[in-house]
Amino acid sequence: MRDWLLYLIIAGVLAFAVSSWWGVRRLKARHIRSAVWEQTHSPGVGQQKVAVVMNPIKAKSAEARVLIENECAAAGWEPPRFFETTAEDAGFEQTRAAVKYGADVVVVGGGDGTVRVVAEILAGTDTAMGLVPLGTGNLLARNIDLDVNDVHGSVQTALFGHQRFIDTARIRVENSRTAESAEHTFLVIAGIGMDAEIVGDTNDGLKKAVGWLAYTEAGVRHLPGRRKKVSIALDDQPEQTRKIRSVLFANCGLIPGGIDFIPQAMIDDGMLDVVVMSPRSAIGWLAMYTKIVLKHKRNLPVMTYYRSGKITIRSPEPMATQVDGDPSGAATKVTVQVAPGSLLVRVKNGTEED
């Protein structure tokens, strides 16, 4: 019986990987959202001061640098100023320096981690952020409809595109066992539980070799497991107790593979979409898989959706957390809150998609 369940789980995960590959175009075509806060607007056609926060170890960083320099020269602007991240600083001081320089746009050349750091500093300002996605997941780039494989196109959008305000969110992670705490900004999806365990246990070598599909291998290993009891409070309302495998906090919901994991999550509606997942068997996981990939509207007892501006979760034992695909430590308490319309980003001219 146990072997049968294991084979069923593996078959489901492999089917998820395969279907996400062939379904990219079809699912992307169905991923259409309308702006809630505002339509896009032009930043103007005058001179721009451009700063670039670049992760120099990314494979296409040199190509991106040359493209940015050439486009600024062709536009008759002053040369862009580059600020490279380091192992010691993922971009905090570099972004502060870019703002102090007086940049009209700070272009991020890197992965999701670099994007989060730059967004944390720029949130609440009128300085625009442009994206040149160079990472594995490139989550925000996908959700604002950038082609993550087109460096030249992304540079064009970052420098000459329109712009709009989007929401950001903050998660506070507290661990009563160690007395440690930290806060992180995220832009797409944060989580506590199994999703974070998978993120933290994904093989780096496999990730470099096959990209986001590396998460599938870690997912297979983490599917068997027990549910954990937590308390959940939405918008400071009374707590409710649930047994969960994972809780996700979504600012927007498009993930690699063209899968719109949380279709109702909008990047500029001033709310977070909370997904509580509580399957106790392989059948529950397969039901969730079917609902997500085929976009069934039928409600599942093992997958509950809420909408909230603030969420607090408490756990008797430390649980893994993640922000936009990066581990963010173990927590016995997480507090998540949205910051509506706090970040100005460059998008394709006239786009209405998130």
C-alpha positions as a printed NumPy array, in Angstrom:
array([[  0.   ,   0.   ,   0.   ],
       [  2.813,   2.388,   0.906],
       [  4.591,   1.677,  -2.389],
       [  1.374,   2.338,  -4.301],
       [  0.968,   5.722,  -2.621],
       [  4.577,   6.631,  -3.343],
       [  4.158,   5.778,  -7.021],
       [  0.95 ,   7.784,  -7.118],
       [  2.655,  10.807,  -5.602],
       [  5.595,  10.605,  -8.001],
       [  3.262,  10.202, -10.971],
       [  1.293,  13.254,  -9.901],
       [  4.368,  15.414,  -9.486],
       [  5.811,  14.295, -12.815],
       [  2.485,  14.976, -14.489],
       [  2.556,  18.45 , -12.961],
       [  6.025,  19.101, -14.397],
       [  5.152,  17.792, -17.858],
       [  1.792,  19.543, -18.084],
       [  3.335,  22.829, -16.99 ],
       [  5.782,  22.607, -19.875],
       [  3.227,  21.934, -22.617],
       [  0.631,  24.173, -21.059],
       [  2.71 ,  27.332, -20.793],
       [  1.251,  29.088, -23.829],
       [ -2.311,  27.996, -23.154],
       [ -2.22 ,  28.949, -19.485],
       [ -0.439,  32.214, -20.12 ],
       [ -3.149,  33.196, -22.563],
       [ -5.684,  32.76 , -19.766],
       [ -3.623,  34.791, -17.301],
       [ -5.303,  38.162, -17.855],
       [ -5.875,  40.689, -15.103],
       [ -7.03 ,  44.281, -15.085],
       [ -5.263,  46.986, -13.136],
       [ -7.128,  47.98 ,  -9.997],
       [ -5.304,  51.07 ,  -8.798],
       [ -4.458,  52.756, -12.09 ],
       [ -3.539,  52.304, -15.724],
       [  0.078,  52.559, -16.779],
       [  1.547,  55.97 , -17.511],
       [  4.592,  57.278, -19.313],
       [  7.527,  58.482, -17.212],
       [  8.169,  61.237, -19.797],
       [ 10.526,  61.539, -22.733],
       [ 13.235,  63.749, -21.242],
       [ 16.665,  62.927, -19.882],
       [ 16.796,  60.146, -17.329],
       [ 19.43 ,  59.357, -14.75 ],
       [ 19.788,  55.586, -14.713],
       [ 21.273,  53.527, -11.894],
       [ 21.746,  49.775, -12.109],
       [ 21.959,  47.394,  -9.146],
       [ 23.6  ,  44.35 , -10.7  ],
       [ 24.411,  40.886,  -9.413],
       [ 27.684,  40.332, -11.299],
       [ 27.766,  36.555, -10.86 ],
       [ 24.626,  35.98 , -12.951],
       [ 25.296,  34.352, -16.319],
       [ 23.955,  37.177, -18.489],
       [ 25.03 ,  40.11 , -16.32 ],
       [ 27.781,  41.199, -18.735],
       [ 25.365,  41.111, -21.677],
       [ 22.805,  43.143, -19.733],
       [ 25.418,  45.725, -18.77 ],
       [ 26.468,  46.318, -22.379],
       [ 22.847,  46.586, -23.538],
       [ 21.999,  49.143, -20.842],
       [ 25.082,  51.229, -21.622],
       [ 24.37 ,  51.173, -25.356],
       [ 20.695,  52.102, -24.983],
       [ 21.46 ,  55.02 , -22.664],
       [ 24.115,  56.298, -25.094],
       [ 21.73 ,  55.982, -28.043],
       [ 19.106,  57.982, -26.129],
       [ 21.621,  60.756, -25.437],
       [ 21.478,  60.235, -21.678],
       [ 24.423,  60.377, -19.334],
       [ 26.114,  56.995, -18.784],
       [ 24.294,  54.739, -16.324],
       [ 25.875,  54.286, -12.934],
       [ 26.401,  50.658, -11.87 ],
       [ 26.313,  49.381,  -8.288],
       [ 27.313,  45.717,  -7.965],
       [ 26.031,  43.458,  -5.206],
       [ 28.464,  41.425,  -3.117],
       [ 28.392,  38.312,  -0.963],
       [ 28.238,  40.614,   2.068],
       [ 25.525,  42.953,   0.762],
       [ 22.731,  41.695,  -1.495],
       [ 21.923,  45.246,  -2.608],
       [ 20.769,  47.33 ,   0.353],
       [ 23.59 ,  49.874,   0.392],
       [ 23.873,  49.752,  -3.395],
       [ 20.207,  50.751,  -3.76 ],
       [ 20.541,  53.501,  -1.155],
       [ 23.515,  54.829,  -3.106],
       [ 21.467,  54.727,  -6.321],
       [ 18.691,  56.766,  -4.694],
       [ 21.212,  59.246,  -3.286],
       [ 22.668,  59.58 ,  -6.792],
       [ 19.256,  60.865,  -7.868],
       [ 18.301,  58.061, -10.23 ],
       [ 14.969,  58.354, -12.014],
       [ 14.948,  54.588, -12.436],
       [ 16.883,  51.877, -10.614],
       [ 17.302,  48.893, -12.918],
       [ 17.714,  45.537, -11.17 ],
       [ 19.866,  42.975, -12.949],
       [ 19.615,  39.771, -10.946],
       [ 17.342,  37.143,  -9.471],
       [ 14.401,  37.281,  -7.09 ],
       [ 16.581,  37.953,  -4.054],
       [ 18.154,  41.053,  -5.582],
       [ 14.754,  42.276,  -6.77 ],
       [ 13.324,  41.944,  -3.254],
       [ 16.177,  43.907,  -1.71 ],
       [ 15.914,  46.763,  -4.211],
       [ 12.125,  46.837,  -3.816],
       [ 12.466,  47.065,  -0.039],
       [ 14.5  ,  50.269,  -0.352],
       [ 12.439,  51.82 ,  -3.168],
       [  9.018,  51.054,  -1.653],
       [  7.344,  54.263,  -0.544],
       [  9.405,  56.442,  -2.888],
       [  8.741,  57.893,  -6.343],
       [ 11.84 ,  56.235,  -7.804],
       [ 10.87 ,  53.645, -10.4  ],
       [ 12.262,  50.104, -10.476],
       [ 13.053,  48.417, -13.779],
       [ 13.631,  44.666, -14.105],
       [ 16.199,  42.753, -16.115],
       [ 15.508,  39.187, -14.869],
       [ 18.663,  37.087, -14.624],
       [ 17.669,  34.474, -12.042],
       [ 15.945,  31.071, -11.99 ],
       [ 12.411,  31.905, -10.891],
       [ 12.147,  35.593, -11.893],
       [  8.761,  35.687, -10.18 ],
       [  7.918,  39.391, -10.308],
       [  9.075,  39.653, -13.923],
       [  6.64 ,  36.9  , -14.915],
       [  3.792,  38.636, -13.103],
       [  4.305,  41.931, -14.935],
       [  4.43 ,  40.07 , -18.265],
       [  8.137,  40.334, -19.066],
       [  9.723,  37.649, -21.225],
       [ 12.294,  36.261, -18.792],
       [ 14.376,  34.878, -21.673],
       [ 14.604,  38.183, -23.561],
       [ 17.312,  40.321, -21.962],
       [ 17.143,  42.965, -24.687],
       [ 13.365,  43.286, -24.385],
       [ 13.598,  43.61 , -20.606],
       [ 16.222,  46.351, -20.933],
       [ 13.94 ,  48.217, -23.344],
       [ 11.052,  48.02 , -20.862],
       [ 13.212,  49.005, -17.878],
       [ 14.522,  52.115, -19.64 ],
       [ 11.703,  53.194, -21.948],
       [  8.575,  51.428, -20.704],
       [  5.541,  52.861, -18.963],
       [  5.169,  52.566, -15.2  ],
       [  2.586,  51.829, -12.532],
       [  2.317,  51.369,  -8.79 ],
       [  1.997,  47.852,  -7.354],
       [  1.604,  46.452,  -3.844],
       [  4.434,  45.096,  -1.759],
       [  4.188,  43.06 ,   1.442],
       [  6.224,  42.604,   4.614],
       [  6.642,  39.437,   6.646],
       [  7.959,  39.431,  10.193],
       [  9.456,  36.092,  11.222],
       [  9.819,  35.372,  14.963],
       [ 11.279,  32.285,  16.621],
       [ 10.484,  31.976,  20.338],
       [ 12.938,  29.07 ,  20.691],
       [ 15.955,  31.127,  19.599],
       [ 14.629,  34.647,  20.355],
       [ 15.552,  35.585,  16.771],
       [ 13.408,  37.765,  14.535],
       [ 13.671,  39.358,  11.105],
       [ 11.572,  41.274,   8.589],
       [ 11.533,  40.84 ,   4.83 ],
       [  9.791,  42.508,   1.921],
       [  8.282,  40.222,  -0.703],
       [  6.54 ,  40.868,  -3.991],
       [  4.948,  37.615,  -5.133],
       [  4.463,  34.745,  -2.645],
       [  5.714,  34.045,   0.863],
       [  4.865,  30.955,   2.854],
       [  5.225,  28.853,   5.964],
       [  5.345,  25.062,   6.061],
       [  5.981,  22.527,   3.344],
       [  6.506,  25.033,   0.51 ],
       [  9.332,  26.599,   2.523],
       [ 10.787,  23.178,   3.321],
       [ 10.957,  22.44 ,  -0.403],
       [ 12.637,  25.773,  -1.125],
       [ 15.24 ,  25.155,   1.557],
       [ 15.915,  21.57 ,   0.479],
       [ 16.234,  22.041,  -3.284],
       [ 19.584,  20.873,  -4.661],
       [ 21.572,  23.893,  -5.901],
       [ 23.403,  21.879,  -8.55 ],
       [ 20.153,  20.485,  -9.917],
       [ 18.647,  23.988,  -9.825],
       [ 21.467,  25.306, -12.016],
       [ 21.085,  22.372, -14.395],
       [ 17.305,  22.268, -14.904],
       [ 16.097,  25.561, -13.39 ],
       [ 12.766,  25.654, -11.544],
       [ 12.069,  21.954, -12.25 ],
       [ 14.6  ,  21.175,  -9.501],
       [ 11.843,  21.989,  -7.008],
       [  9.944,  18.925,  -8.268],
       [ 12.577,  16.536,  -6.934],
       [ 12.514,  18.195,  -3.497],
       [  8.718,  18.217,  -3.604],
       [  8.553,  14.451,  -4.05 ],
       [ 10.679,  13.959,  -0.959],
       [  8.572,  16.298,   1.174],
       [  5.079,  15.169,   0.151],
       [  4.912,  12.465,   2.842],
       [  4.633,  14.199,   6.19 ],
       [  2.302,  15.206,   8.96 ],
       [  0.036,  18.19 ,   9.282],
       [  0.882,  20.698,  12.001],
       [ -1.486,  22.634,  14.234],
       [ -1.319,  26.443,  13.919],
       [ -3.522,  29.4  ,  14.812],
       [ -4.46 ,  31.876,  12.096],
       [ -5.787,  35.412,  12.613],
       [ -6.93 ,  37.574,   9.684],
       [ -6.991,  41.366,  10.027],
       [ -6.736,  41.169,  13.832],
       [ -9.903,  39.051,  14.048],
       [-10.113,  36.165,  16.569],
       [ -7.737,  33.298,  15.889],
       [ -8.861,  30.035,  14.353],
       [ -6.998,  26.767,  14.804],
       [ -6.138,  24.682,  11.764],
       [ -3.999,  21.657,  10.931],
       [ -1.934,  22.567,   7.877],
       [  0.868,  21.448,   5.611],
       [  1.482,  24.917,   4.213],
       [  0.1  ,  28.456,   4.213],
       [  0.859,  30.812,   1.333],
       [  0.548,  34.603,   1.29 ],
       [  0.166,  35.795,  -2.297],
       [  0.541,  39.3  ,  -3.664],
       [  0.196,  37.782,  -7.16 ],
       [  0.083,  34.208,  -8.337],
       [  1.912,  33.372, -11.575],
       [  4.782,  30.922, -11.015],
       [  7.32 ,  29.237, -13.332],
       [  5.89 ,  26.832, -15.862],
       [  3.041,  29.162, -16.792],
       [  0.982,  27.994, -13.806],
       [ -1.352,  30.636, -12.371],
       [ -1.212,  29.176,  -8.884],
       [ -3.603,  31.693,  -7.313],
       [ -5.65 ,  33.215, -10.157],
       [ -7.575,  35.617,  -7.927],
       [ -4.426,  37.241,  -6.497],
       [ -3.952,  40.714,  -7.979],
       [ -0.784,  42.707,  -7.64 ],
       [ -2.446,  46.069,  -7.025],
       [ -5.684,  45.439,  -5.116],
       [ -4.347,  46.295,  -1.654],
       [ -4.984,  42.77 ,  -0.361],
       [ -3.167,  39.47 ,   0.077],
       [ -4.674,  36.155,  -0.968],
       [ -4.058,  33.529,   1.7  ],
       [ -4.11 ,  29.841,   0.786],
       [ -4.29 ,  27.255,   3.568],
       [ -3.323,  23.786,   2.337],
       [ -4.095,  20.798,   4.537],
       [ -4.017,  17.529,   2.546],
       [ -3.455,  14.415,   4.637],
       [ -2.888,  11.913,   1.797],
       [ -1.751,  11.513,  -1.795],
       [ -5.388,  11.814,  -2.907],
       [ -5.556,  15.293,  -1.376],
       [ -2.373,  16.392,  -3.154],
       [ -3.658,  15.091,  -6.496],
       [ -6.973,  16.885,  -5.998],
       [ -5.088,  20.14 ,  -5.369],
       [ -2.884,  19.547,  -8.405],
       [ -5.93 ,  19.022, -10.595],
       [ -7.654,  22.15 ,  -9.302],
       [ -4.598,  24.358,  -9.876],
       [ -3.549,  23.123, -13.31 ],
       [ -7.029,  22.68 , -14.788],
       [ -8.423,  25.754, -12.967],
       [-11.43 ,  23.974, -11.482],
       [-13.645,  26.373,  -9.527],
       [-14.974,  23.711,  -7.189],
       [-13.904,  24.316,  -3.584],
       [-11.724,  21.703,  -1.885],
       [-11.76 ,  21.102,   1.882],
       [ -7.953,  20.687,   1.764],
       [ -7.367,  24.04 ,   0.039],
       [ -9.008,  27.098,   1.587],
       [ -8.74 ,  30.67 ,   0.293],
       [ -8.988,  33.904,   2.266],
       [ -8.344,  37.574,   1.487],
       [ -6.8  ,  39.861,   4.071],
       [ -4.584,  42.876,   4.523],
       [ -2.846,  41.384,   7.572],
       [ -2.293,  37.797,   8.678],
       [ -0.787,  36.398,  11.877],
       [  0.119,  32.726,  12.277],
       [  1.389,  31.099,  15.467],
       [  2.862,  27.615,  15.778],
       [  3.893,  25.666,  18.907],
       [  6.995,  24.444,  17.057],
       [  9.28 ,  26.283,  14.618],
       [  8.256,  25.941,  10.976],
       [ 10.228,  26.811,   7.863],
       [  9.371,  30.049,   6.02 ],
       [ 10.197,  31.433,   2.577],
       [  9.884,  34.724,   0.699],
       [  9.669,  34.714,  -3.103],
       [ 11.496,  31.392,  -3.284],
       [ 14.262,  32.164,  -0.78 ],
       [ 14.454,  30.57 ,   2.715],
       [ 13.759,  33.091,   5.478],
       [ 14.278,  31.047,   8.638],
       [ 12.202,  29.004,  11.063],
       [  9.365,  30.711,  12.915],
       [  6.88 ,  30.142,  15.691],
       [  5.078,  33.343,  14.67 ],
       [  4.76 ,  35.15 ,  11.356],
       [  3.011,  38.449,  10.744],
       [  2.332,  39.425,   7.148],
       [  0.963,  42.777,   6.003],
       [  0.373,  44.369,   2.612],
       [  1.587,  47.858,   1.656],
       [ -0.866,  49.004,  -1.034],
       [  0.474,  50.812,  -4.099],
       [  3.89 ,  51.269,  -2.55 ],
       [  6.267,  50.439,  -5.419],
       [  6.599,  52.101,  -8.827],
       [  7.677,  49.62 , -11.515],
       [  8.402,  49.845, -15.225],
       [  6.149,  47.718, -17.421],
       [  5.476,  47.261, -21.118],
       [  3.933,  50.267, -22.813],
       [  0.186,  50.169, -22.385],
       [  0.113,  46.767, -20.609],
       [ -2.829,  45.949, -18.398],
       [ -1.521,  42.617, -17.157],
       [  0.035,  41.845, -13.83 ]])
